[in-house]
Amino acid sequence: MTTIGIGVAGLGRAFSLMAASFAADARIRLVAAADPRPEALQRFRDEFSGSIHASVEELCADPQVEVVYVATPHQFHAEHVRLAASRGKHVLVEKPMALSLDECRAMIDAAREADVRLVVGHSHSFDRPILETRKLIESARFGRVRMITALNFTDYLYRPRRPEELDTLQGGGAVFNQAAHQVDIVRMLAGTRAVSVRASTGAWDASRPTEGAYACLINFEDGAFATLVYSGYGHFDSDEFMGWTGEMGRRKDPSAYSGARKALASSDERSLKNARNYGGSEFVAPAGAEAHQHFGPVVVSCEGADLRPLPDRIEICGDDGRRSVALAPPGIERVEVIDELYAAVVEGKPPLHDGAWAAATLEICLAILRSGREAKEIRLTAWSYT
């Protein structure tokens, strides 16, 4: 079996959530990493026996690296993808792909000119319940999709943040960070091009000066529409609607939900974030998941049934009653990301979550921000295609 050597650019939270998946999959070798934090590099070398580098440019020049996993802060994605492509490396880049459509175009062009694959993820549209729901829709047994409802209430805004994570202009806030998940999910399930967005955004805490909430309506070219609602203000917890299974597929203690605000109030934020990050003194590797990951409740209203993806099943509420399609527990978490990356790099299959897909998702996120500012509907361009 062919294996691919991955070099990691950025050993932050995104990597900490993918590390166990990479390590458990025989198709992957973690061969190198770059990060400004010495403690993170030391842990990577101890854990994976990989090479460590002082810069992303050095990482991209490492001959062991075949794929660069770009997990650096959002404002650096475009430059780091360009560096990787210029060295002939395939790229897996975290969402959001970039902060502007011009940056997306430059990233797509760089990958095309270098003849390398560009895959964008992880987003929760990779989650098995979403992919299986898409298969049910494509079976045509339930008629066309007419409406999608997605909501999520979390404590996102009160987790430890770097200053730029609270600055929308640098890619901070709920829209860049969280809407990318919901938009990817509803685009995957709708299966057709989005044509317009009407949204409102909320920034209600002066100490966290960025969007912490949004609501939007996305219209699709076939007449279907999706409503997205998100709040990261740490009050209601919509995991209650998911059987108290958390986003990462693990059982959740409802009483622990207020812990994010309490920890933030009693600690220095930068120190707390560094301590909890990969390689930090309080870092704890995520435990194995009992169920599949999710991004809050989703209901797909087809002509003949409502479909509801859940962490362990898909509920079908149809004309003839209600039933469930069970899903086997996950083996390797987020293996769907590796499946798509491996198929693209080794088997030459065009990835679903390619640059054009991710640019279309970013256009919708930018439209949410613009619609919220200007209080009007935003028409979308040809970027918004599946």
C-alpha positions as CSV (number, residue, x, y, z in Angstrom):
1,M,0.0,0.0,0.0
2,T,1.2,3.5,-0.9
3,T,1.7,5.8,2.0
4,I,1.9,9.6,1.9
5,G,4.2,11.7,4.0
6,I,2.5,14.7,5.6
7,G,4.2,17.8,6.9
8,V,2.2,19.9,9.3
9,A,2.2,23.7,9.1
10,G,0.8,24.8,12.5
11,L,0.5,22.6,15.6
12,G,-2.5,24.3,17.1
13,R,-6.1,23.1,17.8
14,A,-6.8,22.0,14.3
15,F,-3.9,19.7,14.3
16,S,-4.7,18.4,17.7
17,L,-8.1,17.3,16.4
18,M,-6.6,15.6,13.4
19,A,-3.4,14.1,14.9
20,A,-5.0,10.9,16.2
21,S,-6.6,10.2,12.9
22,F,-3.4,10.7,11.0
23,A,-1.5,8.5,13.5
24,A,-4.1,5.7,13.3
25,D,-4.3,5.5,9.5
26,A,-1.8,3.2,7.9
27,R,-1.9,5.3,4.7
28,I,-0.4,8.3,6.4
29,R,3.1,9.1,7.8
30,L,3.5,12.3,9.9
31,V,7.0,13.2,8.8
32,A,7.6,16.9,9.7
33,A,6.2,19.9,11.3
34,A,6.7,23.7,11.6
35,D,5.4,25.9,14.5
36,P,6.7,28.9,16.3
37,R,6.3,27.2,19.7
38,P,9.3,25.1,20.8
39,E,7.1,23.0,23.2
40,A,4.8,22.0,20.4
41,L,7.7,21.0,18.1
42,Q,9.3,19.0,20.9
43,R,6.1,17.0,21.5
44,F,5.7,16.4,17.8
45,R,9.3,15.0,17.6
46,D,8.8,12.9,20.7
47,E,5.4,11.6,19.5
48,F,6.0,11.0,15.8
49,S,9.8,11.0,15.4
50,G,9.3,13.6,12.7
51,S,11.6,16.4,11.5
52,I,10.9,19.8,12.9
53,H,11.3,23.2,11.2
54,A,11.5,26.8,12.2
55,S,9.4,28.0,9.3
56,V,6.7,26.9,6.9
57,E,9.1,27.7,4.0
58,E,11.6,25.2,5.4
59,L,8.9,22.6,5.9
60,C,7.8,22.9,2.3
61,A,11.4,22.3,1.2
62,D,11.7,19.0,3.2
63,P,12.0,16.2,0.7
64,Q,10.1,13.8,3.0
65,V,7.0,15.9,2.7
66,E,4.6,15.0,0.0
67,V,1.5,16.8,1.4
68,V,1.5,19.9,3.4
69,Y,-1.3,20.2,6.0
70,V,-1.9,23.9,6.3
71,A,-3.3,24.4,9.8
72,T,-1.8,27.9,10.5
73,P,-4.0,30.9,11.4
74,H,-6.5,31.8,8.7
75,Q,-4.7,35.0,7.5
76,F,-1.7,32.9,6.5
77,H,-3.5,30.2,4.5
78,A,-3.1,31.7,1.0
79,E,0.7,32.3,1.4
80,H,1.3,28.9,2.9
81,V,-0.6,27.1,0.2
82,R,1.4,29.1,-2.4
83,L,4.6,28.1,-0.8
84,A,3.6,24.4,-0.7
85,A,2.5,24.4,-4.3
86,S,5.7,26.1,-5.4
87,R,7.6,23.2,-4.0
88,G,5.4,20.6,-5.7
89,K,3.6,19.6,-2.6
90,H,-0.1,18.6,-2.5
91,V,-2.1,20.5,0.1
92,L,-4.7,19.9,2.7
93,V,-5.7,23.3,4.1
94,E,-8.0,23.9,7.0
95,K,-11.3,25.9,6.6
96,P,-11.9,28.7,5.9
97,M,-9.9,28.4,2.8
98,A,-8.9,32.0,2.9
99,L,-10.2,35.5,3.8
100,S,-11.1,36.7,0.3
101,L,-12.1,35.3,-3.1
102,D,-8.9,36.8,-4.7
103,E,-6.8,34.7,-2.3
104,C,-8.9,31.7,-3.2
105,R,-8.3,32.3,-6.9
106,A,-4.5,32.6,-6.3
107,M,-4.5,29.4,-4.3
108,I,-6.4,27.5,-7.0
109,D,-4.1,28.9,-9.7
110,A,-1.0,28.0,-7.7
111,A,-2.1,24.4,-7.3
112,R,-3.2,24.1,-11.0
113,E,0.1,25.5,-12.3
114,A,2.1,23.2,-10.0
115,D,-0.1,20.2,-11.0
116,V,-0.8,19.4,-7.3
117,R,-4.0,18.5,-5.5
118,L,-5.7,21.0,-3.2
119,V,-8.2,19.7,-0.6
120,V,-10.0,22.0,1.9
121,G,-11.0,20.6,5.3
122,H,-11.9,19.6,7.9
123,S,-15.4,20.9,7.9
124,H,-18.4,18.9,9.3
125,S,-19.7,18.2,5.8
126,F,-17.1,15.3,5.9
127,D,-19.0,13.8,8.8
128,R,-20.4,10.3,8.1
129,P,-24.1,11.1,9.0
130,I,-24.0,14.0,6.5
131,L,-22.5,11.9,3.8
132,E,-25.0,9.1,4.4
133,T,-27.9,11.6,4.4
134,R,-26.7,12.8,1.0
135,K,-26.8,9.3,-0.3
136,L,-30.4,8.9,0.9
137,I,-31.3,12.1,-0.9
138,E,-29.5,11.0,-4.1
139,S,-31.5,7.7,-4.0
140,A,-34.5,9.9,-5.0
141,R,-36.8,7.8,-2.7
142,F,-37.9,10.9,-0.8
143,G,-38.2,13.4,-3.6
144,R,-36.4,16.7,-4.0
145,V,-34.9,18.7,-1.2
146,R,-37.1,21.7,-0.5
147,M,-35.8,23.1,2.8
148,I,-32.9,22.6,5.2
149,T,-32.8,23.8,8.8
150,A,-29.5,24.0,10.7
151,L,-28.8,25.4,14.1
152,N,-26.1,25.3,16.7
153,F,-25.7,27.0,20.1
154,T,-22.2,26.7,21.7
155,D,-19.7,28.4,24.0
156,Y,-17.4,29.1,21.0
157,L,-16.7,32.8,21.8
158,Y,-15.5,32.1,25.3
159,R,-12.9,29.5,24.5
160,P,-9.3,30.9,24.9
161,R,-8.5,33.1,21.8
162,R,-5.5,34.9,20.3
163,P,-6.3,38.6,19.6
164,E,-6.7,38.0,15.9
165,E,-9.3,35.4,16.6
166,L,-11.5,38.2,17.9
167,D,-10.8,40.4,14.9
168,T,-13.1,39.8,11.9
169,L,-10.7,41.5,9.5
170,Q,-8.1,38.8,10.4
171,G,-10.5,35.9,10.0
172,G,-11.8,35.9,13.5
173,G,-15.4,35.5,14.7
174,A,-18.3,33.1,14.3
175,V,-18.9,33.6,10.6
176,F,-15.4,32.8,9.3
177,N,-14.9,30.0,11.9
178,Q,-18.3,28.4,12.4
179,A,-20.5,29.3,9.4
180,A,-18.0,27.5,7.1
181,H,-19.2,24.3,8.7
182,Q,-22.9,25.0,8.4
183,V,-22.6,26.3,4.9
184,D,-20.6,23.3,3.7
185,I,-23.2,21.0,5.3
186,V,-26.3,22.6,3.7
187,R,-24.5,22.9,0.3
188,M,-23.7,19.2,0.4
189,L,-27.3,18.3,1.2
190,A,-28.9,20.7,-1.2
191,G,-26.9,19.4,-4.1
192,T,-27.3,22.5,-6.2
193,R,-25.9,26.0,-6.6
194,A,-26.7,28.7,-4.0
195,V,-27.8,32.0,-5.6
196,S,-28.5,34.5,-2.7
197,V,-28.0,35.2,1.0
198,R,-29.9,37.3,3.4
199,A,-28.4,37.5,6.9
200,S,-28.1,39.3,10.2
201,T,-25.1,39.0,12.5
202,G,-24.7,39.7,16.2
203,A,-21.7,41.1,18.2
204,W,-23.1,41.6,21.7
205,D,-20.1,41.5,24.0
206,A,-17.6,44.5,23.8
207,S,-14.9,42.4,25.4
208,R,-15.2,39.9,22.5
209,P,-15.3,42.4,19.6
210,T,-16.4,40.2,16.7
211,E,-19.5,38.3,15.5
212,G,-20.6,35.7,18.0
213,A,-23.9,34.9,16.3
214,Y,-25.7,35.0,12.9
215,A,-28.9,33.9,11.2
216,C,-29.2,33.6,7.5
217,L,-31.4,32.4,4.6
218,I,-29.6,30.8,1.6
219,N,-31.6,30.4,-1.6
220,F,-30.7,27.7,-4.1
221,E,-31.2,27.8,-7.9
222,D,-33.8,25.0,-7.9
223,G,-36.1,26.8,-5.4
224,A,-34.8,25.0,-2.2
225,F,-33.7,27.2,0.7
226,A,-31.8,26.7,4.0
227,T,-31.9,28.5,7.3
228,L,-28.8,28.7,9.4
229,V,-28.7,29.9,13.0
230,Y,-25.7,30.0,15.2
231,S,-24.8,31.4,18.6
232,G,-21.4,31.1,20.4
233,Y,-22.4,33.1,23.5
234,G,-22.3,30.2,25.9
235,H,-25.8,30.2,27.2
236,F,-28.1,27.5,25.7
237,D,-26.4,24.4,24.5
238,S,-28.0,22.7,21.5
239,D,-26.1,19.5,22.2
240,E,-29.2,18.8,24.3
241,F,-30.9,18.1,20.9
242,M,-28.2,15.6,20.0
243,G,-28.7,13.4,23.0
244,W,-25.8,15.2,24.9
245,T,-23.3,14.0,22.4
246,G,-20.8,16.8,21.8
247,E,-19.4,18.1,18.5
248,M,-16.5,15.7,18.7
249,G,-18.7,12.6,19.1
250,R,-18.1,12.2,22.9
251,R,-20.6,12.0,25.7
252,K,-21.1,15.4,27.3
253,D,-21.8,16.5,30.9
254,P,-24.5,19.2,30.6
255,S,-23.3,20.8,33.9
256,A,-19.8,21.4,32.5
257,Y,-21.1,23.8,29.8
258,S,-20.5,27.0,31.8
259,G,-16.9,26.1,32.4
260,A,-15.7,28.1,29.3
261,R,-16.8,31.4,30.7
262,K,-15.6,30.6,34.3
263,A,-12.1,29.5,33.1
264,L,-11.7,32.6,31.0
265,A,-12.7,34.9,33.8
266,S,-10.2,33.4,36.2
267,S,-7.1,33.0,33.9
268,D,-4.8,35.0,31.6
269,E,-6.3,34.2,28.2
270,R,-3.1,33.9,26.3
271,S,-1.4,31.7,28.9
272,L,-4.5,29.5,29.1
273,K,-4.6,29.0,25.4
274,N,-0.9,28.2,25.2
275,A,-1.2,25.8,28.1
276,R,-4.1,23.9,26.5
277,N,-2.6,23.9,23.0
278,Y,-0.7,20.9,21.6
279,G,2.6,20.6,23.6
280,G,1.3,22.9,26.4
281,S,1.4,22.0,30.1
282,E,-2.3,21.3,30.2
283,F,-2.8,19.7,26.8
284,V,-4.8,16.6,26.8
285,A,-5.1,14.5,23.7
286,P,-8.8,14.0,22.7
287,A,-10.2,10.7,23.8
288,G,-11.8,8.3,21.4
289,A,-15.3,9.0,20.2
290,E,-18.3,6.9,20.9
291,A,-20.3,8.4,18.0
292,H,-19.8,10.4,14.9
293,Q,-19.0,14.1,15.0
294,H,-21.7,16.7,14.3
295,F,-22.3,20.4,14.1
296,G,-25.7,20.7,15.7
297,P,-29.2,19.7,14.7
298,V,-29.9,19.5,11.0
299,V,-33.3,18.7,9.3
300,V,-33.5,18.1,5.6
301,S,-37.1,18.6,4.4
302,C,-37.7,16.6,1.2
303,E,-40.9,16.3,-0.7
304,G,-41.7,12.9,0.9
305,A,-39.8,12.9,4.2
306,D,-37.8,14.9,6.7
307,L,-34.3,13.5,7.2
308,R,-32.4,14.1,10.4
309,P,-28.7,13.1,10.6
310,L,-27.6,12.2,14.2
311,P,-24.4,11.1,15.7
312,D,-25.4,7.4,15.6
313,R,-28.2,7.2,13.1
314,I,-30.3,9.0,10.5
315,E,-34.0,9.5,11.4
316,I,-36.5,9.4,8.5
317,C,-39.9,10.9,9.2
318,G,-41.9,10.0,6.1
319,D,-45.4,9.7,4.8
320,D,-45.7,6.2,6.2
321,G,-44.2,6.8,9.7
322,R,-40.8,7.2,11.4
323,R,-37.8,4.9,11.2
324,S,-34.0,5.1,11.7
325,V,-31.0,4.0,9.7
326,A,-28.3,3.0,12.2
327,L,-24.7,4.1,11.7
328,A,-21.8,1.9,12.9
329,P,-19.6,3.7,15.4
330,P,-16.6,5.5,14.0
331,G,-13.3,3.6,13.7
332,I,-10.7,6.2,12.9
333,E,-12.2,9.7,13.6
334,R,-12.4,12.0,10.6
335,V,-11.2,9.2,8.3
336,E,-13.4,10.7,5.6
337,V,-10.9,13.6,5.3
338,I,-8.1,11.1,4.8
339,D,-10.2,9.1,2.3
340,E,-10.7,12.1,0.1
341,L,-7.1,13.3,0.4
342,Y,-5.7,9.8,-0.3
343,A,-8.0,9.3,-3.3
344,A,-6.9,12.7,-4.7
345,V,-3.1,12.3,-4.2
346,V,-2.6,8.6,-4.8
347,E,-5.5,7.6,-7.0
348,G,-5.9,10.8,-9.0
349,K,-9.6,11.3,-8.2
350,P,-10.9,14.9,-8.2
351,P,-11.7,15.8,-4.6
352,L,-15.2,17.0,-3.7
353,H,-13.8,19.6,-1.2
354,D,-11.5,21.2,-3.7
355,G,-10.6,24.8,-4.1
356,A,-13.7,25.8,-6.1
357,W,-16.0,24.1,-3.6
358,A,-14.3,25.9,-0.7
359,A,-14.3,29.3,-2.5
360,A,-18.0,28.9,-3.0
361,T,-18.5,28.4,0.7
362,L,-16.3,31.4,1.5
363,E,-18.3,33.5,-0.8
364,I,-21.4,32.7,1.2
365,C,-19.6,33.5,4.5
366,L,-18.5,36.8,3.1
367,A,-22.1,37.4,1.9
368,I,-23.4,36.7,5.5
369,L,-21.0,39.4,6.8
370,R,-21.9,41.9,4.0
371,S,-25.7,41.2,4.3
372,G,-25.5,41.8,8.0
373,R,-23.7,45.1,7.5
374,E,-25.9,46.4,4.7
375,A,-29.2,44.9,5.7
376,K,-30.0,43.5,2.2
377,E,-30.0,40.4,0.1
378,I,-26.7,39.5,-1.5
379,R,-26.6,37.8,-4.9
380,L,-23.9,35.2,-5.4
381,T,-21.6,34.7,-8.4
382,A,-20.6,31.6,-10.3
383,W,-18.2,30.6,-7.4
384,S,-21.2,29.2,-5.6
385,Y,-21.5,25.9,-7.4
386,T,-21.3,22.3,-6.2
